Amino acid sequence: MSQISDAMELREEDIHKHVPMAQAMLDGFDHAPRIGKATGDDSVAEQSSGLGTRRRFRTTTPGLVTRRRVPTGAVQLIARIEGADEGDTLISPMQATVLHVLRRAIAIALAVAENVAEQSGLGDLKRANLEGSLPAARKSEFSELLSAEALVTLYVLGNATAYLMSSHLTETTVEVGEVDEVLTDNGQVALHGALWELDQDIAAHAQDDARLVATVAAFAESLMEKVALRAQTAPRLEGFKSAAWRVEADDFTVRGFSPASKAKSTTLTMTFKKPNEVVGNHIAKYQAMKLAKMLMAYDFDRRLNPFAELGGFIFTFMGDGAPGTGKTTLIQMMAGLISEYCSNAGYPFRYQNLSTDNIDSYQGKSGQNAKAFINNIIDPSVIGFGTIDDIDQLAGKRGDRQSSAGQLEITAVLMESFAGANTVVRGNCTFGMFSNYPENVDDALRQRAGARFLVDGPQTREDYVDILYLLMGKNHDIPLGDHNVFEAQEIKKAVAASFESHSRPHEDGLLKVYEAVMGEIGELDTINKLGTYLKGIQEADPRFTGRAIKNITDAVKVRAMDFELPDEWMEEPDLFLFKDYETKKAMINEMRQPITVEMVVQEINRYADSEFRYADKSDEVAIENAVREMGRMEEAKRRYLSGGEG
């Protein structure tokens, strides 16, 4: 896989010249906290008799003395980290690693900030200020640029620390809370404030090596989150947001206020299924196979997939069907295909399932778990596949009294992530939501599923013979009889028949609308008539909104891309996968098919059928519950009036 080409190289000599400053900060500096509060005894034990703990460094920032609210304290991170494990008087290898990571992260942050300062003109203003020749008219600009420098320095510090610590993380976790001491006077003051708070967190939480690593990593993540939020409204940051810097030695890229992560694959321990082992479910199986190959067209240099640009990429989909119809098998098939393709091409592949384990009783924790799941999959340096099995149990329905606070948090995160204002579809990942009871999923969340996979399992006599043959295995002598095994599973023939069946609606409610509209305006052969049909559906079901139309048009574009990338392209990456972005885009464009009226009608019916199916079930469940509640109230009233007798 080629390296990212749009990032400027951050040279080692540019980083190395800041190492002495980084080392000095770890040795010790004085800081009087302005916002944060000390967690307890801020002293560091003397390392040997006769050597005091006060350091020779003190801040020389003009005006800082006048703003002190508490006495100045010496911050000595080296001494703090060496004393983290009170049971050992020698520094451990992990403590040394943490110190090296922090020194490296500080040096990278200073180097990037210096680079940004030269580009923004802050460097010239600093020199003019030192010489006393800074024009009064530019003092406001100078102040804004210093504040921007502070935010850049802090974010890169957190980003580099989190990235470099990621390979040392264990299952131990620490909650450090929000970072308070975020100072924006200038880069150096900002570093002093952040490192003071890190010192406080280590003192409070790092009783051993595992907790030390977890504390530093949690602090880095919290710092990034706080600074990125502050940067949304801060001026003079356009240059940093639009640029990227590459640190080759660490395989680390600074890309604005986006966290970097190591492009690691997850180790899958599931049982993979081959496509011919999925019986029935023809459209779902076909779309899953196509989507697996679509993901592989992602270009790591451009960080974009030609399918996402041309239209036809499925970012989110929902698979629904009765229990036992093959949803889990479909997940195993799709994950297996992507894993095999990525292994062949040398791409990192990441799979994760959001499960009920992610629902937490602590307020906000469920939402954090869901956001971590999303961020793990959308990481642009990997090919990602995220699943949410039994989503009706995980994501709460708004207004439903039975939904817990944790379930509603997950619903909010998924809605924002799948079609929020900040959602960017690069085409490197896809999310599949699966449910036996999709009618219990919040309407707005369900409509964020761009494609619908009806997982209805085996349907025909041939399907049932095939699945019996498959599951019986080979340890028997029962003859097969007059049957060609898996002939009915021939994908192209089965899919064509499945799509054709949607030329007319399947659900009774939609069929009435279809026949009424056809009776009034005749054959649906123009945009005007198709729009009239859509309006008729909306009148029958108010939940059929503009988002539904977008999902339908996206599905039509997928049909226009109704071809499977050749298997040879996956087996021999040089034929397609390793070509440049524009070449891949041109190769895909050549295979595109024209959009027809039949395609549009079929996709309208497919989508609307699913919505009517969900709505009918949802309404029926609500009615049954209401009838049951009324019966209870009647019985309670009868017992009350009879004096409480049963």
Wavefront OBJ file of the C-alpha trace (Angstrom):
o trace
v 0.000 0.000 0.000
v 1.445 3.365 -0.966
v 2.081 6.088 1.549
v -0.127 9.141 1.969
v 1.065 11.613 -0.652
v -0.654 14.878 0.296
v 1.253 15.384 3.583
v 4.356 17.548 4.013
v 7.338 15.798 5.558
v 8.175 16.907 9.095
v 11.933 16.372 9.055
v 13.738 14.690 11.926
v 16.131 17.629 12.283
v 13.119 19.962 12.765
v 11.861 17.719 15.564
v 15.271 17.033 17.100
v 16.077 20.712 17.686
v 13.072 20.895 20.067
v 14.132 17.846 22.122
v 16.203 19.926 24.638
v 13.143 22.099 25.354
v 10.961 18.988 25.704
v 13.513 17.409 28.062
v 13.612 20.596 30.160
v 9.830 20.517 30.544
v 9.961 16.924 31.756
v 12.796 17.786 34.177
v 10.757 20.511 35.776
v 9.095 23.900 35.493
v 7.032 26.168 37.719
v 3.326 26.587 37.077
v 0.537 28.317 38.956
v -2.789 26.751 37.880
v -5.405 29.263 36.742
v -8.397 27.058 35.923
v -7.601 23.563 37.194
v -7.497 22.674 40.871
v -4.791 20.581 42.485
v -6.061 17.115 43.428
v -4.056 16.827 46.631
v -0.459 16.827 47.829
v 1.439 18.308 44.902
v 4.884 17.538 46.245
v 7.298 15.041 44.751
v 9.452 12.967 47.081
v 13.158 13.846 47.166
v 15.206 11.482 45.010
v 18.240 11.523 47.336
v 19.401 13.206 50.509
v 20.582 16.787 50.118
v 18.858 17.397 46.755
v 15.783 19.577 46.952
v 12.744 19.190 44.784
v 12.517 22.848 43.715
v 13.712 23.334 40.147
v 15.744 26.156 38.702
v 13.112 26.898 36.035
v 10.432 29.510 36.461
v 8.103 31.146 33.977
v 9.214 34.425 32.420
v 5.939 35.171 30.647
v 5.172 38.896 31.209
v 2.057 39.537 33.240
v 1.622 35.958 34.449
v 2.462 36.949 38.053
v -0.484 39.299 38.217
v -2.879 36.476 37.305
v -1.767 33.949 39.909
v -4.500 32.749 42.216
v -2.577 29.965 43.950
v 1.098 29.565 44.863
v 3.446 28.423 42.134
v 4.291 24.717 42.221
v 7.164 22.791 40.681
v 6.020 20.264 38.073
v 8.531 17.407 37.720
v 7.104 14.755 35.415
v 10.249 12.602 35.408
v 10.230 12.399 39.199
v 6.451 11.878 39.228
v 6.565 8.998 36.758
v 9.589 7.378 38.416
v 7.706 7.442 41.699
v 4.437 6.105 40.234
v 5.159 2.582 41.479
v 6.047 3.093 45.141
v 7.036 -0.562 45.509
v 10.045 -0.232 43.193
v 12.917 2.233 43.574
v 14.216 1.652 40.027
v 12.575 3.054 36.916
v 10.712 0.363 34.993
v 10.948 -0.166 31.197
v 7.355 1.020 30.790
v 7.982 4.198 32.798
v 10.979 4.911 30.558
v 8.803 4.288 27.493
v 6.166 6.755 28.739
v 8.834 9.409 29.299
v 10.280 8.854 25.805
v 6.770 9.096 24.314
v 6.043 12.351 26.149
v 9.391 13.889 25.127
v 8.825 12.855 21.513
v 5.226 14.157 21.524
v 6.263 17.537 22.987
v 9.044 17.892 20.387
v 6.648 17.030 17.520
v 4.064 19.509 18.873
v 6.674 22.296 19.043
v 7.935 21.468 15.522
v 4.448 21.525 13.981
v 3.562 24.739 15.833
v 6.753 26.371 14.549
v 5.924 25.257 11.005
v 2.394 26.672 11.281
v 3.761 29.936 12.759
v 6.070 30.465 9.797
v 3.227 29.866 7.345
v 0.753 32.112 9.180
v 3.181 34.999 9.684
v 3.279 34.568 13.469
v 7.037 34.039 13.317
v 7.563 37.505 11.832
v 5.237 39.088 14.402
v 7.117 37.365 17.250
v 10.410 38.757 15.994
v 8.891 42.234 15.630
v 7.480 41.999 19.153
v 10.893 41.043 20.585
v 12.460 44.023 18.815
v 9.690 46.314 20.090
v 8.594 47.166 16.546
v 5.200 45.455 16.479
v 2.632 47.924 15.039
v -0.286 48.681 17.367
v -2.719 47.868 14.518
v -1.446 44.275 14.422
v -1.604 43.528 18.158
v -5.048 41.969 17.872
v -3.860 39.740 15.013
v -0.771 38.828 17.063
v -2.926 37.816 20.018
v -5.205 35.662 17.826
v -2.244 33.941 16.191
v -0.672 33.198 19.598
v -3.946 31.647 20.724
v -4.111 29.575 17.536
v -0.503 28.459 18.131
v -1.473 27.308 21.632
v -4.402 25.240 20.318
v -2.244 23.667 17.589
v 0.489 22.821 20.120
v -1.965 21.246 22.556
v -3.800 19.227 19.919
v -0.625 17.827 18.362
v 0.672 16.997 21.859
v -2.485 14.998 22.605
v -2.600 13.451 19.134
v 1.051 12.314 19.135
v 0.858 11.030 22.719
v -2.313 9.008 22.069
v -0.868 7.602 18.842
v 2.510 6.626 20.287
v 0.931 5.133 23.434
v -1.670 3.083 21.521
v 0.563 0.043 21.046
v 1.269 -0.128 24.797
v -2.366 -0.063 25.985
v -3.748 -2.948 28.037
v -7.279 -3.766 29.150
v -6.803 -1.425 32.133
v -8.772 1.818 31.760
v -8.749 5.054 33.756
v -11.284 7.901 33.810
v -9.368 11.188 34.139
v -12.326 13.465 33.460
v -12.251 16.706 31.490
v -9.011 18.625 31.014
v -9.443 22.029 32.702
v -6.056 23.749 32.441
v -6.314 24.618 28.725
v -4.447 27.921 28.401
v -4.200 29.809 25.122
v -1.711 32.622 25.869
v 0.925 30.994 23.643
v 2.362 27.575 22.879
v 4.755 27.351 25.837
v 2.203 28.456 28.451
v -0.285 26.011 26.904
v 2.221 23.149 27.305
v 2.905 24.124 30.917
v -0.815 24.054 31.726
v -1.388 20.696 30.022
v 1.664 19.036 31.574
v 0.691 20.369 35.027
v -2.692 18.680 34.649
v -1.094 15.459 33.406
v 1.124 15.533 36.487
v -1.988 15.832 38.656
v -3.679 12.907 36.875
v -0.616 10.670 37.240
v -0.468 11.486 40.956
v -4.141 10.606 41.367
v -4.450 7.477 39.194
v -1.102 5.894 38.228
v -0.349 3.416 41.016
v 1.343 0.930 38.652
v 2.634 0.673 35.071
v -0.674 -0.427 33.511
v -2.545 2.462 35.139
v 0.249 4.876 34.201
v -0.132 3.986 30.525
v -3.938 4.152 30.764
v -3.778 7.539 32.539
v -1.476 9.133 29.950
v -3.565 7.760 27.061
v -6.860 8.887 28.640
v -5.422 12.350 29.291
v -4.290 12.625 25.652
v -7.739 11.666 24.358
v -9.469 14.105 26.716
v -7.061 16.903 25.747
v -7.717 16.350 22.028
v -11.472 16.395 22.572
v -11.384 19.639 24.581
v -9.036 21.438 22.173
v -10.925 20.306 19.029
v -14.135 21.687 20.555
v -12.436 25.010 21.362
v -10.927 25.159 17.855
v -14.358 25.052 16.174
v -14.890 28.757 16.927
v -11.290 29.978 17.193
v -9.891 32.208 14.384
v -6.619 31.892 12.402
v -6.661 28.063 12.224
v -7.502 27.584 8.525
v -3.881 26.847 7.576
v -3.554 24.082 10.173
v -6.939 22.533 9.343
v -6.194 22.305 5.627
v -2.627 20.965 5.884
v -1.013 17.668 6.857
v 2.435 16.756 8.181
v 4.024 13.330 8.013
v 6.481 12.016 10.632
v 7.990 9.086 8.751
v 9.923 7.547 11.663
v 6.740 7.115 13.712
v 4.388 6.411 10.769
v 2.388 9.323 12.187
v 0.393 11.927 10.262
v -0.915 15.207 11.670
v -4.066 16.071 9.722
v -5.734 19.125 11.251
v -7.934 18.401 14.252
v -8.433 14.742 13.282
v -6.985 12.089 15.592
v -4.395 9.775 14.066
v -4.570 6.048 14.671
v -2.401 3.100 13.825
v -3.699 1.220 10.773
v -4.026 -2.108 12.542
v -6.315 -4.948 11.566
v -8.501 -6.607 14.145
v -8.030 -10.314 14.698
v -11.255 -12.027 13.657
v -12.305 -15.120 15.563
v -15.556 -15.767 13.709
v -16.443 -18.651 11.406
v -16.428 -17.377 7.824
v -19.059 -18.591 5.351
v -18.643 -18.970 1.590
v -21.347 -17.388 -0.629
v -22.625 -20.814 -1.733
v -23.197 -21.653 1.953
v -25.775 -18.854 2.171
v -29.030 -20.410 0.935
v -31.780 -18.061 -0.268
v -31.481 -14.342 0.525
v -30.479 -13.750 -3.099
v -30.650 -9.934 -3.245
v -29.061 -9.543 0.208
v -26.260 -11.962 -0.689
v -25.658 -10.303 -4.056
v -25.511 -6.802 -2.558
v -23.214 -7.968 0.251
v -20.814 -9.538 -2.278
v -20.852 -6.370 -4.407
v -20.316 -4.158 -1.358
v -17.325 -6.234 -0.204
v -15.630 -5.566 -3.553
v -16.731 -1.909 -3.590
v -14.881 -1.324 -0.325
v -11.689 -2.619 -1.914
v -11.776 0.174 -4.528
v -10.909 2.658 -1.736
v -7.807 4.699 -2.521
v -5.528 5.217 0.495
v -3.661 8.099 -1.184
v -6.760 10.150 -1.983
v -8.672 8.798 1.026
v -11.697 8.389 -1.215
v -13.494 5.596 -3.019
v -14.488 6.134 -6.688
v -17.861 4.531 -5.887
v -18.470 7.196 -3.217
v -17.747 9.921 -5.789
v -19.659 8.380 -8.703
v -22.627 7.292 -6.581
v -23.658 3.800 -5.675
v -21.670 3.265 -2.494
v -23.638 1.801 0.426
v -22.493 3.471 3.664
v -25.266 2.075 5.847
v -27.724 -0.774 5.281
v -30.345 -2.631 7.278
v -30.944 -6.360 7.108
v -34.229 -7.554 8.552
v -36.055 -10.838 8.651
v -37.578 -13.441 10.933
v -35.330 -15.275 13.433
v -33.301 -18.052 11.827
v -33.357 -16.710 8.271
v -29.596 -16.141 8.002
v -28.618 -12.650 9.189
v -25.616 -13.916 11.167
v -24.577 -16.126 8.245
v -24.707 -13.064 5.965
v -22.416 -11.147 8.370
v -19.989 -14.087 8.457
v -19.977 -14.265 4.654
v -19.371 -10.543 4.123
v -16.695 -10.259 6.832
v -14.978 -13.335 5.392
v -14.930 -11.919 1.872
v -13.529 -8.523 2.944
v -10.957 -10.182 5.216
v -9.789 -12.417 2.363
v -9.574 -9.523 -0.127
v -7.676 -7.307 2.359
v -5.268 -10.100 3.240
v -4.524 -10.596 -0.459
v -3.904 -6.870 -1.041
v -2.043 -6.260 2.228
v -4.654 -3.759 3.431
v -5.483 -3.420 7.151
v -9.053 -4.637 7.825
v -11.021 -3.789 10.933
v -14.273 -5.499 11.951
v -16.269 -4.730 15.074
v -19.768 -5.484 16.347
v -21.634 -3.112 18.664
v -23.231 -5.392 21.250
v -25.284 -5.137 24.442
v -21.987 -5.100 26.385
v -21.641 -1.475 25.249
v -24.753 -0.373 27.158
v -23.530 1.071 30.465
v -25.383 2.259 33.557
v -23.120 5.325 33.903
v -24.575 8.420 32.293
v -22.875 9.209 28.992
v -20.743 6.048 28.940
v -23.000 4.197 26.465
v -22.729 7.119 24.056
v -18.936 7.138 24.457
v -18.801 3.400 23.716
v -20.908 3.866 20.571
v -18.746 6.808 19.423
v -15.574 4.763 19.979
v -17.103 1.979 17.858
v -17.889 4.437 15.038
v -14.433 6.073 15.166
v -12.724 2.679 15.120
v -14.511 1.683 11.894
v -14.416 5.018 9.997
v -10.639 5.332 10.502
v -9.536 6.361 6.969
v -6.325 4.342 7.236
v -8.172 0.981 7.245
v -10.951 -0.894 5.457
v -13.749 -1.110 8.018
v -16.911 -3.179 8.498
v -19.104 -2.420 11.513
v -22.201 -4.395 12.455
v -24.966 -3.715 14.945
v -26.713 -7.040 15.428
v -30.139 -6.950 17.109
v -30.183 -3.160 16.849
v -33.715 -3.069 18.278
v -32.217 -4.139 21.638
v -29.292 -1.717 21.487
v -30.747 1.529 20.165
v -33.743 2.870 22.039
v -36.873 4.232 20.408
v -37.422 7.861 21.380
v -40.651 8.309 23.324
v -40.670 4.655 24.369
v -40.782 4.476 28.169
v -39.087 1.088 28.097
v -35.925 2.491 26.449
v -33.104 3.061 28.926
v -30.963 6.203 28.997
v -28.026 4.174 27.636
v -30.072 2.919 24.681
v -31.194 6.463 23.832
v -27.552 7.646 23.983
v -26.611 4.972 21.433
v -29.523 6.029 19.182
v -28.359 9.665 19.259
v -24.738 8.745 18.413
v -25.733 6.438 15.530
v -28.107 9.030 14.037
v -25.461 11.745 14.142
v -22.744 9.450 12.785
v -24.737 7.905 9.933
v -26.278 11.083 8.495
v -25.248 14.024 10.654
v -23.935 17.421 9.627
v -20.330 16.243 10.076
v -20.699 12.840 8.403
v -18.126 12.324 5.640
v -18.482 9.204 3.472
v -15.020 8.319 2.176
v -15.977 4.831 1.016
v -13.497 2.917 3.189
v -16.121 1.414 5.491
v -19.730 0.315 5.761
v -22.148 -0.255 8.641
v -24.768 -2.992 8.743
v -27.742 -2.896 11.118
v -29.570 -6.196 11.615
v -32.810 -6.921 13.410
v -35.576 -9.488 13.756
v -37.914 -6.675 14.787
v -37.057 -3.551 12.752
v -40.407 -2.042 13.682
v -38.939 -1.497 17.170
v -36.083 0.628 15.787
v -36.538 4.410 15.957
v -38.040 5.643 12.662
v -35.377 8.323 12.102
v -32.527 5.882 12.741
v -34.073 3.230 10.502
v -34.385 5.739 7.662
v -30.653 6.415 7.915
v -30.095 2.942 6.470
v -29.402 3.747 2.826
v -30.072 0.197 1.589
v -32.451 -2.543 2.698
v -31.503 -6.207 2.683
v -34.555 -8.422 3.184
v -33.120 -11.528 4.834
v -35.964 -13.973 4.260
v -33.962 -17.207 4.167
v -34.786 -20.199 1.949
v -38.048 -19.802 0.000
v -38.367 -22.397 -2.751
v -38.402 -26.209 -2.652
v -34.907 -26.143 -4.185
v -33.708 -23.804 -1.410
v -34.906 -26.227 1.260
v -33.254 -29.206 -0.451
v -30.003 -27.214 -0.716
v -29.992 -26.145 2.939
v -30.789 -29.686 4.118
v -27.958 -31.059 1.960
v -25.572 -28.382 3.282
v -26.389 -28.871 6.967
v -26.492 -32.673 6.872
v -22.794 -32.739 6.018
v -21.133 -35.803 4.525
v -21.309 -38.313 7.351
v -24.304 -40.235 5.955
v -25.299 -42.529 3.045
v -28.657 -40.969 2.156
v -28.869 -40.543 -1.640
v -29.368 -37.020 -3.028
v -32.080 -37.936 -5.524
v -33.146 -35.931 -8.559
v -31.616 -32.563 -7.667
v -28.710 -30.399 -8.841
v -27.132 -29.059 -5.678
v -26.915 -25.232 -5.413
v -28.175 -24.710 -8.972
v -30.986 -22.585 -7.521
v -28.367 -20.454 -5.772
v -26.865 -19.276 -9.072
v -26.691 -15.662 -8.111
v -27.356 -13.756 -11.343
v -30.452 -15.738 -12.288
v -31.869 -15.607 -8.753
v -31.214 -11.870 -8.367
v -32.826 -11.018 -11.693
v -35.962 -12.886 -10.617
v -35.928 -11.185 -7.194
v -35.641 -7.677 -8.655
v -38.344 -8.475 -11.229
v -40.714 -9.492 -8.441
v -40.595 -5.893 -7.116
v -42.140 -4.499 -10.294
v -45.335 -4.653 -8.231
v -45.523 -4.014 -4.463
v -45.627 -6.954 -2.037
v -47.346 -5.311 0.947
v -51.141 -4.888 0.806
v -51.062 -1.255 1.991
v -48.587 -0.234 -0.708
v -50.368 -2.282 -3.376
v -53.549 -0.241 -2.805
v -51.594 3.006 -3.313
v -49.889 1.599 -6.424
v -53.140 0.489 -8.041
v -54.925 3.749 -7.168
v -52.140 5.887 -8.713
v -51.893 3.643 -11.793
v -55.687 3.911 -12.219
v -55.488 7.705 -12.230
v -52.354 8.425 -14.315
v -51.553 5.165 -16.125
v -48.107 3.590 -16.571
v -45.331 5.084 -14.408
v -43.012 6.085 -17.242
v -42.037 9.716 -16.510
v -40.419 11.598 -13.624
v -43.740 13.425 -13.124
v -45.706 10.172 -12.745
v -43.064 8.613 -10.502
v -43.191 11.717 -8.285
v -46.987 11.432 -8.146
v -46.616 7.822 -6.973
v -44.153 8.931 -4.267
v -46.610 11.595 -3.071
v -49.343 8.943 -2.912
v -47.087 6.798 -0.705
v -46.379 9.788 1.558
v -50.116 10.441 1.970
v -50.606 6.832 3.050
v -47.595 6.896 5.385
v -46.404 10.334 6.651
v -43.080 8.778 7.678
v -42.166 8.502 3.992
v -40.075 11.699 3.872
v -37.378 13.314 1.738
v -34.787 11.038 3.321
v -36.694 8.057 1.934
v -36.447 9.578 -1.571
v -32.688 10.024 -1.127
v -32.325 6.393 -0.053
v -34.315 5.278 -3.107
v -32.223 7.360 -5.530
v -29.044 6.045 -3.887
v -30.348 2.490 -4.388
v -31.065 3.298 -8.053
v -27.466 4.504 -8.455
v -26.324 1.223 -6.914
v -28.380 -0.568 -9.575
v -26.659 1.543 -12.237
v -23.470 0.069 -10.823
v -25.143 -3.351 -11.097
v -21.968 -5.214 -11.816
v -19.543 -7.154 -9.699
v -15.892 -6.224 -9.901
v -14.139 -9.222 -11.470
v -12.677 -11.763 -9.053
v -9.319 -11.472 -10.841
v -9.097 -7.837 -9.710
v -9.256 -9.015 -6.089
v -6.883 -11.950 -6.620
v -4.271 -9.937 -8.551
v -4.157 -6.460 -6.916
v -1.987 -4.974 -9.681
v -4.892 -5.290 -12.152
v -7.036 -2.775 -10.236
v -6.432 -2.262 -6.504
v -2.922 -0.829 -6.780
v -3.707 1.523 -9.682
v -4.015 5.272 -9.076
v -7.358 6.845 -8.164
v -8.226 8.335 -11.559
v -7.479 5.046 -13.360
v -9.702 3.107 -10.947
v -12.459 5.683 -11.384
v -12.259 5.405 -15.192
v -12.332 1.585 -15.072
v -15.458 1.651 -12.899
v -17.116 4.300 -15.079
v -16.763 2.081 -18.139
v -18.810 -0.658 -16.461
v -21.669 1.641 -15.467
v -25.166 0.861 -16.823
v -27.939 3.288 -17.834
v -30.750 3.952 -15.327
v -34.159 2.727 -16.510
v -37.747 3.411 -15.420
v -38.078 -0.253 -14.372
v -35.120 0.140 -11.995
v -36.686 3.215 -10.368
v -40.103 1.571 -9.921
v -38.538 -1.586 -8.473
v -36.422 0.379 -5.979
v -39.385 2.546 -4.929
v -41.382 -0.616 -4.285
v -38.518 -2.378 -2.489
v -37.968 0.530 -0.107
v -41.635 1.388 0.429
v -42.490 -2.298 0.974
v -39.992 -2.408 3.821
v -41.389 0.791 5.389
v -44.987 -0.466 5.144
v -43.875 -3.813 6.558
v -42.250 -2.063 9.530
v -45.136 0.373 10.030
v -47.828 -2.322 9.908
v -45.953 -4.443 12.451
v -45.206 -1.419 14.638
v -48.843 -0.259 14.623
v -50.115 -3.780 15.320
v -47.745 -4.165 18.273
v -48.806 -0.767 19.646
v -52.505 -1.685 19.290
v -52.009 -5.034 21.027
v -50.177 -3.330 23.888
v -52.905 -0.695 24.215
v -55.654 -3.368 24.249
v -53.744 -5.330 26.920
v -53.344 -2.156 29.029
v -57.049 -1.318 28.708
v -57.930 -4.852 29.839
v -55.729 -4.465 32.909
v -57.335 -1.124 33.801
v -60.819 -2.601 33.437
v -59.917 -5.503 35.726
v -58.269 -3.117 38.231
v -61.417 -0.952 38.213
v -63.671 -3.994 38.766
v -61.583 -5.159 41.719
v -61.481 -1.665 43.209
v -65.261 -1.274 43.051
v -65.797 -4.729 44.558
v -63.691 -3.811 47.581
v -60.377 -5.305 46.463
v -61.601 -8.906 46.168
v -60.087 -11.044 43.400
l 1 2 3 4 5 6 7 8 9 10 11 12 13 14 15 16 17 18 19 20 21 22 23 24 25 26 27 28 29 30 31 32 33 34 35 36 37 38 39 40 41 42 43 44 45 46 47 48 49 50 51 52 53 54 55 56 57 58 59 60 61 62 63 64 65 66 67 68 69 70 71 72 73 74 75 76 77 78 79 80 81 82 83 84 85 86 87 88 89 90 91 92 93 94 95 96 97 98 99 100 101 102 103 104 105 106 107 108 109 110 111 112 113 114 115 116 117 118 119 120 121 122 123 124 125 126 127 128 129 130 131 132 133 134 135 136 137 138 139 140 141 142 143 144 145 146 147 148 149 150 151 152 153 154 155 156 157 158 159 160 161 162 163 164 165 166 167 168 169 170 171 172 173 174 175 176 177 178 179 180 181 182 183 184 185 186 187 188 189 190 191 192 193 194 195 196 197 198 199 200 201 202 203 204 205 206 207 208 209 210 211 212 213 214 215 216 217 218 219 220 221 222 223 224 225 226 227 228 229 230 231 232 233 234 235 236 237 238 239 240 241 242 243 244 245 246 247 248 249 250 251 252 253 254 255 256 257 258 259 260 261 262 263 264 265 266 267 268 269 270 271 272 273 274 275 276 277 278 279 280 281 282 283 284 285 286 287 288 289 290 291 292 293 294 295 296 297 298 299 300 301 302 303 304 305 306 307 308 309 310 311 312 313 314 315 316 317 318 319 320 321 322 323 324 325 326 327 328 329 330 331 332 333 334 335 336 337 338 339 340 341 342 343 344 345 346 347 348 349 350 351 352 353 354 355 356 357 358 359 360 361 362 363 364 365 366 367 368 369 370 371 372 373 374 375 376 377 378 379 380 381 382 383 384 385 386 387 388 389 390 391 392 393 394 395 396 397 398 399 400 401 402 403 404 405 406 407 408 409 410 411 412 413 414 415 416 417 418 419 420 421 422 423 424 425 426 427 428 429 430 431 432 433 434 435 436 437 438 439 440 441 442 443 444 445 446 447 448 449 450 451 452 453 454 455 456 457 458 459 460 461 462 463 464 465 466 467 468 469 470 471 472 473 474 475 476 477 478 479 480 481 482 483 484 485 486 487 488 489 490 491 492 493 494 495 496 497 498 499 500 501 502 503 504 505 506 507 508 509 510 511 512 513 514 515 516 517 518 519 520 521 522 523 524 525 526 527 528 529 530 531 532 533 534 535 536 537 538 539 540 541 542 543 544 545 546 547 548 549 550 551 552 553 554 555 556 557 558 559 560 561 562 563 564 565 566 567 568 569 570 571 572 573 574 575 576 577 578 579 580 581 582 583 584 585 586 587 588 589 590 591 592 593 594 595 596 597 598 599 600 601 602 603 604 605 606 607 608 609 610 611 612 613 614 615 616 617 618 619 620 621 622 623 624 625 626 627 628 629 630 631 632 633 634 635 636 637 638 639 640 641 642 643 644 645 646
